Amino acid sequence: MNLTDGLDGLAAGIGGIASLSIFVIGMSLGVPWVGILSIILFGVCSGFLVHNFPPARIFMGDSGSLFLGFMFAAVIMGFSGTDG
């Protein structure tokens, strides 16, 4: 996620799309905590995207984009224990 943070709205846009996809997959596989965490990530990304859309007024920076990538990795690892 850190590499996509250079353009206005790209990291938050990709994060929002990815989190909605993870939400759908998590709910269809019956892992509700993955779905809940991913819909929270969608809310965070969409709320940030409002202010980061061109012309950007705020920026995510390294700490925001690395945390977003970490959360995606942690949420996706929740699928490892399913028999999907």
PDB file with SEQRES, HELIX, SHEET and CRYST1 records, atoms N, CA, C and O in Angstrom:
SEQRES   1 A   84  MET ASN LEU THR ASP GLY LEU ASP GLY LEU ALA ALA GLY          
SEQRES   2 A   84  ILE GLY GLY ILE ALA SER LEU SER ILE PHE VAL ILE GLY          
SEQRES   3 A   84  MET SER LEU GLY VAL PRO TRP VAL GLY ILE LEU SER ILE          
SEQRES   4 A   84  ILE LEU PHE GLY VAL CYS SER GLY PHE LEU VAL HIS ASN          
SEQRES   5 A   84  PHE PRO PRO ALA ARG ILE PHE MET GLY ASP SER GLY SER          
SEQRES   6 A   84  LEU PHE LEU GLY PHE MET PHE ALA ALA VAL ILE MET GLY          
SEQRES   7 A   84  PHE SER GLY THR ASP GLY                                      
HELIX    1 AA1 LEU A    3  GLY A    6  5                                   4    
HELIX    2 AA2 LEU A   10  LEU A   29  1                                  20    
HELIX    3 AA3 PRO A   32  ASN A   52  1                                  21    
HELIX    4 AA4 GLY A   61  ILE A   76  1                                  16    
HELIX    5 AA5 MET A   77  GLY A   81  5                                   5    
CRYST1    1.000    1.000    1.000  90.00  90.00  90.00 P 1           1          
ATOM      1  N   MET A   1       0.821  -1.190   0.000  1.00  0.00           N  
ATOM      2  CA  MET A   1       0.000   0.000   0.000  1.00  0.00           C  
ATOM      3  C   MET A   1       0.868   1.257   0.000  1.00  0.00           C  
ATOM      4  O   MET A   1       0.418   2.320  -0.427  1.00  0.00           O  
ATOM      5  N   ASN A   2       2.092   1.142   0.471  1.00  0.00           N  
ATOM      6  CA  ASN A   2       2.940   2.320   0.553  1.00  0.00           C  
ATOM      7  C   ASN A   2       3.297   2.835  -0.842  1.00  0.00           C  
ATOM      8  O   ASN A   2       3.438   4.044  -1.025  1.00  0.00           O  
ATOM      9  N   LEU A   3       3.445   1.958  -1.816  1.00  0.00           N  
ATOM     10  CA  LEU A   3       3.811   2.392  -3.161  1.00  0.00           C  
ATOM     11  C   LEU A   3       2.657   3.095  -3.870  1.00  0.00           C  
ATOM     12  O   LEU A   3       2.896   3.909  -4.761  1.00  0.00           O  
ATOM     13  N   THR A   4       1.430   2.804  -3.500  1.00  0.00           N  
ATOM     14  CA  THR A   4       0.283   3.428  -4.161  1.00  0.00           C  
ATOM     15  C   THR A   4      -0.131   4.736  -3.502  1.00  0.00           C  
ATOM     16  O   THR A   4      -1.105   5.363  -3.919  1.00  0.00           O  
ATOM     17  N   ASP A   5       0.598   5.147  -2.481  1.00  0.00           N  
ATOM     18  CA  ASP A   5       0.222   6.348  -1.733  1.00  0.00           C  
ATOM     19  C   ASP A   5       0.673   7.628  -2.427  1.00  0.00           C  
ATOM     20  O   ASP A   5       0.366   8.716  -1.940  1.00  0.00           O  
ATOM     21  N   GLY A   6       1.387   7.538  -3.541  1.00  0.00           N  
ATOM     22  CA  GLY A   6       1.927   8.716  -4.193  1.00  0.00           C  
ATOM     23  C   GLY A   6       0.904   9.561  -4.927  1.00  0.00           C  
ATOM     24  O   GLY A   6       1.093  10.771  -5.055  1.00  0.00           O  
ATOM     25  N   LEU A   7      -0.162   8.968  -5.408  1.00  0.00           N  
ATOM     26  CA  LEU A   7      -1.187   9.706  -6.147  1.00  0.00           C  
ATOM     27  C   LEU A   7      -2.375   9.995  -5.241  1.00  0.00           C  
ATOM     28  O   LEU A   7      -2.651   9.255  -4.297  1.00  0.00           O  
ATOM     29  N   ASP A   8      -3.071  11.080  -5.546  1.00  0.00           N  
ATOM     30  CA  ASP A   8      -4.219  11.476  -4.727  1.00  0.00           C  
ATOM     31  C   ASP A   8      -5.342  10.451  -4.834  1.00  0.00           C  
ATOM     32  O   ASP A   8      -5.867  10.217  -5.922  1.00  0.00           O  
ATOM     33  N   GLY A   9      -5.705   9.850  -3.732  1.00  0.00           N  
ATOM     34  CA  GLY A   9      -6.844   8.956  -3.670  1.00  0.00           C  
ATOM     35  C   GLY A   9      -6.586   7.532  -4.114  1.00  0.00           C  
ATOM     36  O   GLY A   9      -7.501   6.711  -4.049  1.00  0.00           O  
ATOM     37  N   LEU A  10      -5.382   7.196  -4.564  1.00  0.00           N  
ATOM     38  CA  LEU A  10      -5.151   5.852  -5.093  1.00  0.00           C  
ATOM     39  C   LEU A  10      -5.108   4.802  -3.991  1.00  0.00           C  
ATOM     40  O   LEU A  10      -5.767   3.769  -4.106  1.00  0.00           O  
ATOM     41  N   ALA A  11      -4.356   5.039  -2.936  1.00  0.00           N  
ATOM     42  CA  ALA A  11      -4.246   4.052  -1.860  1.00  0.00           C  
ATOM     43  C   ALA A  11      -5.596   3.843  -1.160  1.00  0.00           C  
ATOM     44  O   ALA A  11      -5.973   2.711  -0.861  1.00  0.00           O  
ATOM     45  N   ALA A  12      -6.312   4.928  -0.903  1.00  0.00           N  
ATOM     46  CA  ALA A  12      -7.612   4.797  -0.243  1.00  0.00           C  
ATOM     47  C   ALA A  12      -8.644   4.168  -1.176  1.00  0.00           C  
ATOM     48  O   ALA A  12      -9.503   3.415  -0.719  1.00  0.00           O  
ATOM     49  N   GLY A  13      -8.575   4.459  -2.462  1.00  0.00           N  
ATOM     50  CA  GLY A  13      -9.502   3.853  -3.420  1.00  0.00           C  
ATOM     51  C   GLY A  13      -9.281   2.363  -3.567  1.00  0.00           C  
ATOM     52  O   GLY A  13     -10.235   1.585  -3.554  1.00  0.00           O  
ATOM     53  N   ILE A  14      -8.023   1.959  -3.709  1.00  0.00           N  
ATOM     54  CA  ILE A  14      -7.706   0.535  -3.803  1.00  0.00           C  
ATOM     55  C   ILE A  14      -8.057  -0.164  -2.498  1.00  0.00           C  
ATOM     56  O   ILE A  14      -8.568  -1.283  -2.508  1.00  0.00           O  
ATOM     57  N   GLY A  15      -7.784   0.492  -1.376  1.00  0.00           N  
ATOM     58  CA  GLY A  15      -8.123  -0.080  -0.077  1.00  0.00           C  
ATOM     59  C   GLY A  15      -9.616  -0.272   0.102  1.00  0.00           C  
ATOM     60  O   GLY A  15     -10.049  -1.275   0.669  1.00  0.00           O  
ATOM     61  N   GLY A  16     -10.409   0.677  -0.374  1.00  0.00           N  
ATOM     62  CA  GLY A  16     -11.863   0.544  -0.273  1.00  0.00           C  
ATOM     63  C   GLY A  16     -12.402  -0.595  -1.118  1.00  0.00           C  
ATOM     64  O   GLY A  16     -13.253  -1.362  -0.669  1.00  0.00           O  
ATOM     65  N   ILE A  17     -11.907  -0.705  -2.339  1.00  0.00           N  
ATOM     66  CA  ILE A  17     -12.349  -1.795  -3.215  1.00  0.00           C  
ATOM     67  C   ILE A  17     -11.926  -3.148  -2.660  1.00  0.00           C  
ATOM     68  O   ILE A  17     -12.709  -4.098  -2.667  1.00  0.00           O  
ATOM     69  N   ALA A  18     -10.688  -3.237  -2.179  1.00  0.00           N  
ATOM     70  CA  ALA A  18     -10.196  -4.492  -1.618  1.00  0.00           C  
ATOM     71  C   ALA A  18     -10.959  -4.879  -0.356  1.00  0.00           C  
ATOM     72  O   ALA A  18     -11.266  -6.054  -0.155  1.00  0.00           O  
ATOM     73  N   SER A  19     -11.265  -3.913   0.488  1.00  0.00           N  
ATOM     74  CA  SER A  19     -11.970  -4.249   1.723  1.00  0.00           C  
ATOM     75  C   SER A  19     -13.407  -4.683   1.464  1.00  0.00           C  
ATOM     76  O   SER A  19     -13.929  -5.540   2.178  1.00  0.00           O  
ATOM     77  N   LEU A  20     -14.057  -4.105   0.451  1.00  0.00           N  
ATOM     78  CA  LEU A  20     -15.398  -4.591   0.097  1.00  0.00           C  
ATOM     79  C   LEU A  20     -15.339  -6.020  -0.439  1.00  0.00           C  
ATOM     80  O   LEU A  20     -16.221  -6.828  -0.148  1.00  0.00           O  
ATOM     81  N   SER A  21     -14.320  -6.329  -1.209  1.00  0.00           N  
ATOM     82  CA  SER A  21     -14.158  -7.690  -1.726  1.00  0.00           C  
ATOM     83  C   SER A  21     -13.906  -8.675  -0.588  1.00  0.00           C  
ATOM     84  O   SER A  21     -14.472  -9.768  -0.569  1.00  0.00           O  
ATOM     85  N   ILE A  22     -13.059  -8.285   0.354  1.00  0.00           N  
ATOM     86  CA  ILE A  22     -12.782  -9.153   1.500  1.00  0.00           C  
ATOM     87  C   ILE A  22     -14.039  -9.325   2.356  1.00  0.00           C  
ATOM     88  O   ILE A  22     -14.266 -10.401   2.910  1.00  0.00           O  
ATOM     89  N   PHE A  23     -14.848  -8.285   2.467  1.00  0.00           N  
ATOM     90  CA  PHE A  23     -16.107  -8.384   3.209  1.00  0.00           C  
ATOM     91  C   PHE A  23     -17.034  -9.427   2.586  1.00  0.00           C  
ATOM     92  O   PHE A  23     -17.598 -10.263   3.292  1.00  0.00           O  
ATOM     93  N   VAL A  24     -17.188  -9.375   1.277  1.00  0.00           N  
ATOM     94  CA  VAL A  24     -18.069 -10.324   0.595  1.00  0.00           C  
ATOM     95  C   VAL A  24     -17.547 -11.750   0.748  1.00  0.00           C  
ATOM     96  O   VAL A  24     -18.323 -12.666   1.018  1.00  0.00           O  
ATOM     97  N   ILE A  25     -16.252 -11.943   0.581  1.00  0.00           N  
ATOM     98  CA  ILE A  25     -15.665 -13.276   0.707  1.00  0.00           C  
ATOM     99  C   ILE A  25     -15.780 -13.775   2.142  1.00  0.00           C  
ATOM    100  O   ILE A  25     -16.110 -14.938   2.371  1.00  0.00           O  
ATOM    101  N   GLY A  26     -15.510 -12.906   3.104  1.00  0.00           N  
ATOM    102  CA  GLY A  26     -15.588 -13.311   4.502  1.00  0.00           C  
ATOM    103  C   GLY A  26     -16.986 -13.710   4.928  1.00  0.00           C  
ATOM    104  O   GLY A  26     -17.163 -14.690   5.651  1.00  0.00           O  
ATOM    105  N   MET A  27     -17.973 -12.960   4.485  1.00  0.00           N  
ATOM    106  CA  MET A  27     -19.344 -13.304   4.857  1.00  0.00           C  
ATOM    107  C   MET A  27     -19.823 -14.558   4.127  1.00  0.00           C  
ATOM    108  O   MET A  27     -20.595 -15.336   4.686  1.00  0.00           O  
ATOM    109  N   SER A  28     -19.380 -14.763   2.894  1.00  0.00           N  
ATOM    110  CA  SER A  28     -19.808 -15.964   2.167  1.00  0.00           C  
ATOM    111  C   SER A  28     -19.138 -17.219   2.711  1.00  0.00           C  
ATOM    112  O   SER A  28     -19.707 -18.307   2.619  1.00  0.00           O  
ATOM    113  N   LEU A  29     -17.928 -17.087   3.282  1.00  0.00           N  
ATOM    114  CA  LEU A  29     -17.256 -18.251   3.866  1.00  0.00           C  
ATOM    115  C   LEU A  29     -17.666 -18.491   5.319  1.00  0.00           C  
ATOM    116  O   LEU A  29     -17.277 -19.499   5.909  1.00  0.00           O  
ATOM    117  N   GLY A  30     -18.434 -17.593   5.894  1.00  0.00           N  
ATOM    118  CA  GLY A  30     -18.905 -17.766   7.257  1.00  0.00           C  
ATOM    119  C   GLY A  30     -17.877 -17.375   8.311  1.00  0.00           C  
ATOM    120  O   GLY A  30     -17.818 -17.981   9.381  1.00  0.00           O  
ATOM    121  N   VAL A  31     -17.070 -16.368   8.011  1.00  0.00           N  
ATOM    122  CA  VAL A  31     -16.093 -15.859   8.982  1.00  0.00           C  
ATOM    123  C   VAL A  31     -16.509 -14.422   9.293  1.00  0.00           C  
ATOM    124  O   VAL A  31     -16.006 -13.485   8.673  1.00  0.00           O  
ATOM    125  N   PRO A  32     -17.420 -14.243  10.246  1.00  0.00           N  
ATOM    126  CA  PRO A  32     -17.997 -12.905  10.453  1.00  0.00           C  
ATOM    127  C   PRO A  32     -17.010 -11.867  10.958  1.00  0.00           C  
ATOM    128  O   PRO A  32     -17.159 -10.690  10.629  1.00  0.00           O  
ATOM    129  N   TRP A  33     -16.011 -12.246  11.741  1.00  0.00           N  
ATOM    130  CA  TRP A  33     -15.077 -11.236  12.244  1.00  0.00           C  
ATOM    131  C   TRP A  33     -14.216 -10.674  11.126  1.00  0.00           C  
ATOM    132  O   TRP A  33     -13.805  -9.515  11.185  1.00  0.00           O  
ATOM    133  N   VAL A  34     -13.939 -11.476  10.109  1.00  0.00           N  
ATOM    134  CA  VAL A  34     -13.210 -10.955   8.946  1.00  0.00           C  
ATOM    135  C   VAL A  34     -14.085  -9.949   8.211  1.00  0.00           C  
ATOM    136  O   VAL A  34     -13.598  -8.906   7.773  1.00  0.00           O  
ATOM    137  N   GLY A  35     -15.363 -10.251   8.073  1.00  0.00           N  
ATOM    138  CA  GLY A  35     -16.287  -9.332   7.422  1.00  0.00           C  
ATOM    139  C   GLY A  35     -16.442  -8.029   8.191  1.00  0.00           C  
ATOM    140  O   GLY A  35     -16.494  -6.953   7.595  1.00  0.00           O  
ATOM    141  N   ILE A  36     -16.516  -8.125   9.505  1.00  0.00           N  
ATOM    142  CA  ILE A  36     -16.678  -6.917  10.315  1.00  0.00           C  
ATOM    143  C   ILE A  36     -15.442  -6.035  10.235  1.00  0.00           C  
ATOM    144  O   ILE A  36     -15.557  -4.822  10.058  1.00  0.00           O  
ATOM    145  N   LEU A  37     -14.259  -6.630  10.364  1.00  0.00           N  
ATOM    146  CA  LEU A  37     -13.035  -5.840  10.274  1.00  0.00           C  
ATOM    147  C   LEU A  37     -12.850  -5.228   8.891  1.00  0.00           C  
ATOM    148  O   LEU A  37     -12.372  -4.100   8.770  1.00  0.00           O  
ATOM    149  N   SER A  38     -13.221  -5.959   7.857  1.00  0.00           N  
ATOM    150  CA  SER A  38     -13.040  -5.414   6.506  1.00  0.00           C  
ATOM    151  C   SER A  38     -14.047  -4.304   6.212  1.00  0.00           C  
ATOM    152  O   SER A  38     -13.720  -3.372   5.478  1.00  0.00           O  
ATOM    153  N   ILE A  39     -15.250  -4.373   6.757  1.00  0.00           N  
ATOM    154  CA  ILE A  39     -16.196  -3.276   6.531  1.00  0.00           C  
ATOM    155  C   ILE A  39     -15.790  -2.046   7.346  1.00  0.00           C  
ATOM    156  O   ILE A  39     -16.081  -0.920   6.945  1.00  0.00           O  
ATOM    157  N   ILE A  40     -15.123  -2.248   8.481  1.00  0.00           N  
ATOM    158  CA  ILE A  40     -14.556  -1.118   9.217  1.00  0.00           C  
ATOM    159  C   ILE A  40     -13.441  -0.482   8.400  1.00  0.00           C  
ATOM    160  O   ILE A  40     -13.341   0.744   8.338  1.00  0.00           O  
ATOM    161  N   LEU A  41     -12.600  -1.302   7.772  1.00  0.00           N  
ATOM    162  CA  LEU A  41     -11.546  -0.771   6.898  1.00  0.00           C  
ATOM    163  C   LEU A  41     -12.140  -0.021   5.718  1.00  0.00           C  
ATOM    164  O   LEU A  41     -11.582   0.984   5.278  1.00  0.00           O  
ATOM    165  N   PHE A  42     -13.271  -0.500   5.198  1.00  0.00           N  
ATOM    166  CA  PHE A  42     -13.928   0.229   4.110  1.00  0.00           C  
ATOM    167  C   PHE A  42     -14.393   1.603   4.576  1.00  0.00           C  
ATOM    168  O   PHE A  42     -14.249   2.587   3.851  1.00  0.00           O  
ATOM    169  N   GLY A  43     -14.943   1.673   5.770  1.00  0.00           N  
ATOM    170  CA  GLY A  43     -15.376   2.963   6.304  1.00  0.00           C  
ATOM    171  C   GLY A  43     -14.218   3.917   6.511  1.00  0.00           C  
ATOM    172  O   GLY A  43     -14.337   5.114   6.249  1.00  0.00           O  
ATOM    173  N   VAL A  44     -13.110   3.395   6.976  1.00  0.00           N  
ATOM    174  CA  VAL A  44     -11.917   4.223   7.173  1.00  0.00           C  
ATOM    175  C   VAL A  44     -11.408   4.741   5.832  1.00  0.00           C  
ATOM    176  O   VAL A  44     -11.097   5.925   5.693  1.00  0.00           O  
ATOM    177  N   CYS A  45     -11.323   3.847   4.843  1.00  0.00           N  
ATOM    178  CA  CYS A  45     -10.806   4.244   3.522  1.00  0.00           C  
ATOM    179  C   CYS A  45     -11.740   5.230   2.827  1.00  0.00           C  
ATOM    180  O   CYS A  45     -11.277   6.200   2.227  1.00  0.00           O  
ATOM    181  N   SER A  46     -13.034   4.995   2.900  1.00  0.00           N  
ATOM    182  CA  SER A  46     -13.959   5.903   2.221  1.00  0.00           C  
ATOM    183  C   SER A  46     -14.034   7.255   2.926  1.00  0.00           C  
ATOM    184  O   SER A  46     -14.187   8.283   2.266  1.00  0.00           O  
ATOM    185  N   GLY A  47     -13.931   7.270   4.244  1.00  0.00           N  
ATOM    186  CA  GLY A  47     -13.896   8.535   4.958  1.00  0.00           C  
ATOM    187  C   GLY A  47     -12.646   9.339   4.662  1.00  0.00           C  
ATOM    188  O   GLY A  47     -12.694  10.565   4.571  1.00  0.00           O  
ATOM    189  N   PHE A  48     -11.533   8.647   4.512  1.00  0.00           N  
ATOM    190  CA  PHE A  48     -10.290   9.329   4.166  1.00  0.00           C  
ATOM    191  C   PHE A  48     -10.292   9.771   2.710  1.00  0.00           C  
ATOM    192  O   PHE A  48      -9.723  10.810   2.376  1.00  0.00           O  
ATOM    193  N   LEU A  49     -10.924   8.994   1.848  1.00  0.00           N  
ATOM    194  CA  LEU A  49     -10.938   9.302   0.416  1.00  0.00           C  
ATOM    195  C   LEU A  49     -11.663  10.609   0.124  1.00  0.00           C  
ATOM    196  O   LEU A  49     -11.330  11.293  -0.843  1.00  0.00           O  
ATOM    197  N   VAL A  50     -12.632  10.961   0.930  1.00  0.00           N  
ATOM    198  CA  VAL A  50     -13.356  12.221   0.741  1.00  0.00           C  
ATOM    199  C   VAL A  50     -12.398  13.403   0.806  1.00  0.00           C  
ATOM    200  O   VAL A  50     -12.527  14.355   0.036  1.00  0.00           O  
ATOM    201  N   HIS A  51     -11.438  13.342   1.724  1.00  0.00           N  
ATOM    202  CA  HIS A  51     -10.496  14.447   1.901  1.00  0.00           C  
ATOM    203  C   HIS A  51      -9.238  14.297   1.060  1.00  0.00           C  
ATOM    204  O   HIS A  51      -8.482  15.257   0.916  1.00  0.00           O  
ATOM    205  N   ASN A  52      -8.995  13.108   0.499  1.00  0.00           N  
ATOM    206  CA  ASN A  52      -7.770  12.871  -0.250  1.00  0.00           C  
ATOM    207  C   ASN A  52      -8.002  12.873  -1.751  1.00  0.00           C  
ATOM    208  O   ASN A  52      -7.048  12.732  -2.515  1.00  0.00           O  
ATOM    209  N   PHE A  53      -9.243  13.027  -2.194  1.00  0.00           N  
ATOM    210  CA  PHE A  53      -9.538  13.058  -3.624  1.00  0.00           C  
ATOM    211  C   PHE A  53      -8.989  14.358  -4.209  1.00  0.00           C  
ATOM    212  O   PHE A  53      -8.993  15.379  -3.522  1.00  0.00           O  
ATOM    213  N   PRO A  54      -8.519  14.351  -5.451  1.00  0.00           N  
ATOM    214  CA  PRO A  54      -7.892  15.564  -6.014  1.00  0.00           C  
ATOM    215  C   PRO A  54      -8.820  16.766  -5.975  1.00  0.00           C  
ATOM    216  O   PRO A  54      -9.989  16.605  -6.325  1.00  0.00           O  
ATOM    217  N   PRO A  55      -8.407  17.920  -5.590  1.00  0.00           N  
ATOM    218  CA  PRO A  55      -7.108  18.259  -5.000  1.00  0.00           C  
ATOM    219  C   PRO A  55      -7.061  17.831  -3.538  1.00  0.00           C  
ATOM    220  O   PRO A  55      -7.954  18.154  -2.755  1.00  0.00           O  
ATOM    221  N   ALA A  56      -6.024  17.111  -3.186  1.00  0.00           N  
ATOM    222  CA  ALA A  56      -5.908  16.531  -1.848  1.00  0.00           C  
ATOM    223  C   ALA A  56      -5.652  17.598  -0.796  1.00  0.00           C  
ATOM    224  O   ALA A  56      -4.846  18.508  -0.992  1.00  0.00           O  
ATOM    225  N   ARG A  57      -6.357  17.468   0.328  1.00  0.00           N  
ATOM    226  CA  ARG A  57      -6.157  18.387   1.455  1.00  0.00           C  
ATOM    227  C   ARG A  57      -5.356  17.734   2.568  1.00  0.00           C  
ATOM    228  O   ARG A  57      -4.642  18.418   3.302  1.00  0.00           O  
ATOM    229  N   ILE A  58      -5.469  16.408   2.701  1.00  0.00           N  
ATOM    230  CA  ILE A  58      -4.669  15.684   3.684  1.00  0.00           C  
ATOM    231  C   ILE A  58      -4.020  14.501   2.992  1.00  0.00           C  
ATOM    232  O   ILE A  58      -4.475  14.077   1.930  1.00  0.00           O  
ATOM    233  N   PHE A  59      -2.971  13.967   3.579  1.00  0.00           N  
ATOM    234  CA  PHE A  59      -2.238  12.857   2.985  1.00  0.00           C  
ATOM    235  C   PHE A  59      -2.071  11.742   4.007  1.00  0.00           C  
ATOM    236  O   PHE A  59      -2.001  12.002   5.208  1.00  0.00           O  
ATOM    237  N   MET A  60      -2.007  10.509   3.536  1.00  0.00           N  
ATOM    238  CA  MET A  60      -1.921   9.349   4.396  1.00  0.00           C  
ATOM    239  C   MET A  60      -0.519   9.209   4.993  1.00  0.00           C  
ATOM    240  O   MET A  60      -0.380   8.965   6.192  1.00  0.00           O  
ATOM    241  N   GLY A  61       0.493   9.358   4.189  1.00  0.00           N  
ATOM    242  CA  GLY A  61       1.866   9.233   4.668  1.00  0.00           C  
ATOM    243  C   GLY A  61       2.273   7.790   4.853  1.00  0.00           C  
ATOM    244  O   GLY A  61       1.503   6.867   4.586  1.00  0.00           O  
ATOM    245  N   ASP A  62       3.500   7.611   5.315  1.00  0.00           N  
ATOM    246  CA  ASP A  62       4.030   6.257   5.496  1.00  0.00           C  
ATOM    247  C   ASP A  62       3.304   5.502   6.601  1.00  0.00           C  
ATOM    248  O   ASP A  62       2.996   4.320   6.445  1.00  0.00           O  
ATOM    249  N   SER A  63       3.033   6.158   7.694  1.00  0.00           N  
ATOM    250  CA  SER A  63       2.410   5.443   8.810  1.00  0.00           C  
ATOM    251  C   SER A  63       0.988   5.006   8.470  1.00  0.00           C  
ATOM    252  O   SER A  63       0.564   3.928   8.887  1.00  0.00           O  
ATOM    253  N   GLY A  64       0.257   5.807   7.734  1.00  0.00           N  
ATOM    254  CA  GLY A  64      -1.100   5.424   7.354  1.00  0.00           C  
ATOM    255  C   GLY A  64      -1.137   4.314   6.322  1.00  0.00           C  
ATOM    256  O   GLY A  64      -1.928   3.379   6.449  1.00  0.00           O  
ATOM    257  N   SER A  65      -0.298   4.401   5.304  1.00  0.00           N  
ATOM    258  CA  SER A  65      -0.327   3.388   4.255  1.00  0.00           C  
ATOM    259  C   SER A  65       0.244   2.060   4.734  1.00  0.00           C  
ATOM    260  O   SER A  65      -0.250   0.999   4.351  1.00  0.00           O  
ATOM    261  N   LEU A  66       1.285   2.106   5.571  1.00  0.00           N  
ATOM    262  CA  LEU A  66       1.832   0.851   6.107  1.00  0.00           C  
ATOM    263  C   LEU A  66       0.848   0.195   7.077  1.00  0.00           C  
ATOM    264  O   LEU A  66       0.735  -1.030   7.105  1.00  0.00           O  
ATOM    265  N   PHE A  67       0.142   0.993   7.866  1.00  0.00           N  
ATOM    266  CA  PHE A  67      -0.872   0.427   8.759  1.00  0.00           C  
ATOM    267  C   PHE A  67      -2.020  -0.184   7.962  1.00  0.00           C  
ATOM    268  O   PHE A  67      -2.541  -1.234   8.338  1.00  0.00           O  
ATOM    269  N   LEU A  68      -2.416   0.457   6.873  1.00  0.00           N  
ATOM    270  CA  LEU A  68      -3.483  -0.079   6.032  1.00  0.00           C  
ATOM    271  C   LEU A  68      -3.064  -1.414   5.420  1.00  0.00           C  
ATOM    272  O   LEU A  68      -3.853  -2.358   5.395  1.00  0.00           O  
ATOM    273  N   GLY A  69      -1.841  -1.496   4.933  1.00  0.00           N  
ATOM    274  CA  GLY A  69      -1.334  -2.755   4.402  1.00  0.00           C  
ATOM    275  C   GLY A  69      -1.240  -3.836   5.456  1.00  0.00           C  
ATOM    276  O   GLY A  69      -1.542  -4.997   5.183  1.00  0.00           O  
ATOM    277  N   PHE A  70      -0.821  -3.466   6.663  1.00  0.00           N  
ATOM    278  CA  PHE A  70      -0.761  -4.423   7.768  1.00  0.00           C  
ATOM    279  C   PHE A  70      -2.139  -4.956   8.111  1.00  0.00           C  
ATOM    280  O   PHE A  70      -2.303  -6.154   8.338  1.00  0.00           O  
ATOM    281  N   MET A  71      -3.130  -4.080   8.151  1.00  0.00           N  
ATOM    282  CA  MET A  71      -4.486  -4.519   8.484  1.00  0.00           C  
ATOM    283  C   MET A  71      -5.047  -5.455   7.415  1.00  0.00           C  
ATOM    284  O   MET A  71      -5.737  -6.422   7.737  1.00  0.00           O  
ATOM    285  N   PHE A  72      -4.753  -5.171   6.141  1.00  0.00           N  
ATOM    286  CA  PHE A  72      -5.195  -6.081   5.083  1.00  0.00           C  
ATOM    287  C   PHE A  72      -4.535  -7.447   5.231  1.00  0.00           C  
ATOM    288  O   PHE A  72      -5.193  -8.474   5.068  1.00  0.00           O  
ATOM    289  N   ALA A  73      -3.246  -7.466   5.539  1.00  0.00           N  
ATOM    290  CA  ALA A  73      -2.551  -8.740   5.724  1.00  0.00           C  
ATOM    291  C   ALA A  73      -3.125  -9.505   6.916  1.00  0.00           C  
ATOM    292  O   ALA A  73      -3.306 -10.721   6.843  1.00  0.00           O  
ATOM    293  N   ALA A  74      -3.409  -8.805   8.005  1.00  0.00           N  
ATOM    294  CA  ALA A  74      -3.949  -9.463   9.196  1.00  0.00           C  
ATOM    295  C   ALA A  74      -5.360  -9.994   8.960  1.00  0.00           C  
ATOM    296  O   ALA A  74      -5.694 -11.087   9.416  1.00  0.00           O  
ATOM    297  N   VAL A  75      -6.186  -9.231   8.255  1.00  0.00           N  
ATOM    298  CA  VAL A  75      -7.556  -9.665   8.002  1.00  0.00           C  
ATOM    299  C   VAL A  75      -7.572 -10.846   7.036  1.00  0.00           C  
ATOM    300  O   VAL A  75      -8.346 -11.785   7.222  1.00  0.00           O  
ATOM    301  N   ILE A  76      -6.738 -10.809   6.022  1.00  0.00           N  
ATOM    302  CA  ILE A  76      -6.703 -11.901   5.049  1.00  0.00           C  
ATOM    303  C   ILE A  76      -6.193 -13.184   5.699  1.00  0.00           C  
ATOM    304  O   ILE A  76      -6.612 -14.275   5.311  1.00  0.00           O  
ATOM    305  N   MET A  77      -5.295 -13.075   6.683  1.00  0.00           N  
ATOM    306  CA  MET A  77      -4.819 -14.268   7.382  1.00  0.00           C  
ATOM    307  C   MET A  77      -5.932 -14.942   8.175  1.00  0.00           C  
ATOM    308  O   MET A  77      -5.784 -16.092   8.589  1.00  0.00           O  
ATOM    309  N   GLY A  78      -7.037 -14.247   8.392  1.00  0.00           N  
ATOM    310  CA  GLY A  78      -8.177 -14.851   9.074  1.00  0.00           C  
ATOM    311  C   GLY A  78      -8.844 -15.942   8.258  1.00  0.00           C  
ATOM    312  O   GLY A  78      -9.595 -16.751   8.802  1.00  0.00           O  
ATOM    313  N   PHE A  79      -8.581 -15.975   6.967  1.00  0.00           N  
ATOM    314  CA  PHE A  79      -9.124 -17.037   6.129  1.00  0.00           C  
ATOM    315  C   PHE A  79      -8.351 -18.332   6.244  1.00  0.00           C  
ATOM    316  O   PHE A  79      -8.802 -19.352   5.722  1.00  0.00           O  
ATOM    317  N   SER A  80      -7.211 -18.335   6.903  1.00  0.00           N  
ATOM    318  CA  SER A  80      -6.356 -19.520   6.912  1.00  0.00           C  
ATOM    319  C   SER A  80      -6.957 -20.682   7.687  1.00  0.00           C  
ATOM    320  O   SER A  80      -6.597 -21.833   7.440  1.00  0.00           O  
ATOM    321  N   GLY A  81      -7.849 -20.414   8.603  1.00  0.00           N  
ATOM    322  CA  GLY A  81      -8.431 -21.494   9.393  1.00  0.00           C  
ATOM    323  C   GLY A  81      -9.771 -21.980   8.868  1.00  0.00           C  
ATOM    324  O   GLY A  81     -10.425 -22.786   9.530  1.00  0.00           O  
ATOM    325  N   THR A  82     -10.201 -21.515   7.697  1.00  0.00           N  
ATOM    326  CA  THR A  82     -11.516 -21.911   7.185  1.00  0.00           C  
ATOM    327  C   THR A  82     -11.385 -23.079   6.225  1.00  0.00           C  
ATOM    328  O   THR A  82     -10.320 -23.318   5.657  1.00  0.00           O  
ATOM    329  N   ASP A  83     -12.454 -23.784   6.058  1.00  0.00           N  
ATOM    330  CA  ASP A  83     -12.492 -24.889   5.104  1.00  0.00           C  
ATOM    331  C   ASP A  83     -13.248 -24.479   3.849  1.00  0.00           C  
ATOM    332  O   ASP A  83     -14.042 -25.255   3.317  1.00  0.00           O  
ATOM    333  N   GLY A  84     -13.003 -23.258   3.373  1.00  0.00           N  
ATOM    334  CA  GLY A  84     -13.726 -22.694   2.236  1.00  0.00           C  
ATOM    335  C   GLY A  84     -13.368 -23.326   0.973  1.00  0.00           C  
ATOM    336  O   GLY A  84     -13.897 -22.955  -0.075  1.00  0.00           O  
TER     337      GLY A  84                                                      
END                                                                             
